[in-house]
Structures are given as structure tokens and as C-alpha cells.
């Protein structure tokens, strides 16, 4: 009976530990990630380290989010975006000069990446671990 109480207390403590983590996943990986806001929609979470495309998917899943699709580049209100950019919604969003993985594959071995510092879009091998995850 004494052991049963210990198991129940540990179980309850475990559940209480997990609940806040799930509730805070929207606040960008419990403070580990970097929050970015789109110019006219979306609040995103950038990973703190670079990784390959598959790891980027896994990192987003682990924080209760998904890797962004290319559609997040689209601007719904053109008055809030520089429409001369390939990725107007995420252009100049304080991400710095870095490339970010998207969920959108370009071929069997490549995926689209975006660079918010100039609103650019590129293609990179999914095996390279030199880009950051961007989650939604």
C-alpha cells in the first residue's frame, strides 16, 4: 500500500509537469525557440540551432507545432507586405540573415527554404544540417 501511494504521487507529479509544457508550446518551445511574427498573419517559432529537414520536422512536432508550408509566405493584406519579395509575409521579420526550412519538398532530395532578411526563397538538400526550423 505504501508503494502504491508513492506510485500515485509520482504519477500525479508527472502529469502536472507535462501539462504546463503542452500549454506553453505556443510560447515558442518554452522559451528555447525564437518567436517571429508575420507581417500580416502568423506567429512562428524558430529553432535555436541548425538541423536537417527531417530533424526540423521532428523539432516542430516535439514542441506541438508543424514545420511551416510555403503558403505562409503569402500575404493576405498587401498593404502590410512588400509584394516585390518572394516571401512577403515573412520578409524582414527580425529573423536575421538566416535560412529557414519549410515543410514543402521541391524534389525527392530537396526542400524549399526561406530567408526573411530579404524575403527570398531557395532550394536546399534535405540532408544538410545548416538551416533552422520554422514552426507554426
C-alpha positions in Angstrom: 0.0 0.0 0.0 2.9 2.3 0.8 4.4 1.7 -2.6 1.1 2.3 -4.3 0.9 5.8 -2.7 4.4 6.6 -4.0 3.5 5.5 -7.5 0.3 7.6 -7.4 2.1 10.6 -6.2 4.8 10.2 -8.8 2.2 9.8 -11.5 0.3 12.9 -10.4 3.6 14.9 -10.3 4.4 13.6 -13.8 1.1 14.7 -15.2 1.5 18.2 -13.6 4.9 18.5 -15.1 3.7 17.6 -18.5 0.6 19.9 -18.6 2.4 23.2 -18.4 4.8 22.2 -21.1 2.0 21.5 -23.5 0.2 24.7 -22.6 3.3 26.7 -23.2 4.3 25.2 -26.5 2.6 28.1 -28.2 5.1 30.4 -26.5 7.9 29.1 -28.7 9.3 25.9 -27.2 9.1 27.1 -23.6 11.4 30.0 -24.3 14.0 27.9 -26.1 12.9 29.0 -29.6 12.8 32.5 -31.1 9.3 33.9 -31.8 8.7 35.6 -35.2 5.6 37.3 -36.3 4.5 37.5 -39.9 3.8 40.9 -41.5 0.1 40.3 -41.9 -0.5 36.9 -40.2 1.0 34.1 -38.2 3.2 33.7 -35.1 6.1 31.3 -35.7 8.8 29.6 -33.6 12.4 29.3 -34.9 14.7 26.7 -33.6 17.7 27.9 -31.7 20.1 25.6 -33.7 20.5 24.5 -37.2 19.4 21.0 -38.3 18.5 19.0 -41.4 15.0 18.9 -42.9 13.9 15.7 -41.1 15.1 17.0 -37.7 13.3 20.3 -38.4 10.1 18.3 -38.7 10.8 16.4 -35.5 11.7 19.5 -33.6 8.4 21.2 -34.5 6.5 18.1 -33.7 8.2 17.9 -30.3 7.0 21.4 -29.4 3.5 20.7 -30.6 3.8 22.6 -33.8 4.4 21.8 -37.5 7.1 22.9 -40.0 5.7 25.9 -42.0 4.5 25.2 -45.5 5.5 27.6 -48.3 1.9 29.0 -48.2 2.9 31.0 -45.1 4.9 33.3 -47.4 1.7 34.5 -49.0 0.5 37.9 -47.9 -3.3 38.3 -47.3 -3.2 42.0 -46.9 -0.9 43.5 -49.5 -0.8 46.9 -47.6 1.2 45.1 -44.8 3.8 43.5 -47.0 6.4 44.2 -49.6 4.9 42.4 -52.5 8.1 42.6 -54.6 9.6 39.8 -52.3 9.2 36.1 -52.9 8.1 35.6 -49.3 6.4 38.9 -48.4 4.6 37.7 -45.2 7.9 36.7 -43.6 10.1 39.4 -45.1 12.2 41.5 -42.6 10.6 39.8 -39.5 13.6 40.2 -37.2 14.8 36.6 -38.0 18.2 37.9 -39.1 20.1 36.8 -42.2 19.5 33.0 -41.9 17.7 30.4 -44.0 14.7 28.5 -42.6 13.3 25.1 -43.6 9.8 24.9 -44.9 7.7 21.7 -45.0 7.5 22.0 -48.7 9.6 19.5 -50.6 10.9 20.6 -54.0 12.0 17.1 -55.2 12.9 13.7 -53.7 16.1 15.1 -52.1 15.4 18.9 -51.8 13.1 21.2 -49.9 12.2 24.9 -50.1 13.9 27.3 -47.7 13.2 30.9 -47.0 15.4 33.8 -45.8 13.3 36.5 -44.1 16.2 39.1 -44.2 15.5 39.7 -47.8 12.3 37.7 -48.4 14.0 35.2 -50.6 13.1 31.6 -51.4 15.7 28.9 -52.2 16.1 25.1 -52.6 18.5 23.0 -50.5 19.3 19.4 -50.0 17.2 18.0 -47.1 20.2 16.2 -45.7 22.2 19.3 -44.9 22.1 20.4 -41.3 22.7 24.1 -41.9 19.2 25.6 -41.7 16.8 26.4 -38.8 13.4 25.0 -38.3 10.4 27.4 -38.6 7.3 26.1 -36.9 3.7 27.2 -37.0 
